[in-house]
Amino acid sequence: MKTNQYIRNLLLVACLGVAACSPKVDTRGYTNDDNWKQEVLVGKSTKDQVMANLGSPSTRSSFGEETWYYISDRKEAVAFLKPEVVKQDIFKITFNSAGIVTSAGSYDENGAQSFGLVNRTTPTEGHSFGFFEQLLGNVGRFNHPTDSVAPGRQGGNGY
């Protein structure tokens, strides 16, 4: 009897341990059915049609040809480990000046490039105050003698 209960408890702990290690899934960005990209026809679809079929893009280009991006990604993290990108999809649609689709293409995480951040800072003009200059800088700047009320006067409403 005790052996069966011991095995049952051991199996319960093992199942809970496996369930606790299941990955946390985080899906962000544009999600739609599998054939949504086929609704964009190069040379035929307009901005209005793309907006009606796909909705508002994740981001738009700031310069150059007008380009819309529909971005989605799926990340998984196990326990306390760093999240890992499992699936990423970027659908890029470029329009000409008349608002007609000139190109449409899809990119995944294999086409991504890593880049390093720049740690330089822009110098600012002027004087940088030290600790004591900041601490004592406002001493004597407030409550000038002209701001005080004359003795025997209440100020404000004249009474």
C-alpha positions, 0 to 999 in steps of 0.5 A: 500500500505504501509503495503504491502511494509513494509511486503515485506521489512521485508521478505527481511531482514529475508531472508537475515538474514537466508542466512547470517547464513548459515554455511561456509563449509571447505572440506579437504583431500582425496575425491573420489566416495563412493566405492573407498575403495572397490578397495583395496583388502586385500591379493591381491592389491599391492602398485602400484595398490593402488597408481594407483587407489587411488593416493598418500596417505595423509600421510605415517607411519614413523616407523613400518609396512608401512602404508598409510593413506587417510584422509578427513574431513568436517568442518562447521562454522556458523558466527564467531563461532569455526568450528565444525567437521561434518564428518571425515574419515581416511582410513588406509592401511597396507602393508607387506614387499612384498608390498601386502595389509595386512589390510585395515580399515576405522575410523571416528570421533567417534574413535578420541581421544583428547589429551593435548599439553605439555607446557614444554620447553627444556632448552638451554646451554649457557648464556642468555643475558639481554636487555642491554647486547643485546643492547650494546653487539656489541659496539666496535666490528666493524671498527677495526683500521686495517680495516680503509684505511690509509690517502691519499690512496684510497684503492681497485684498487691501484690508 
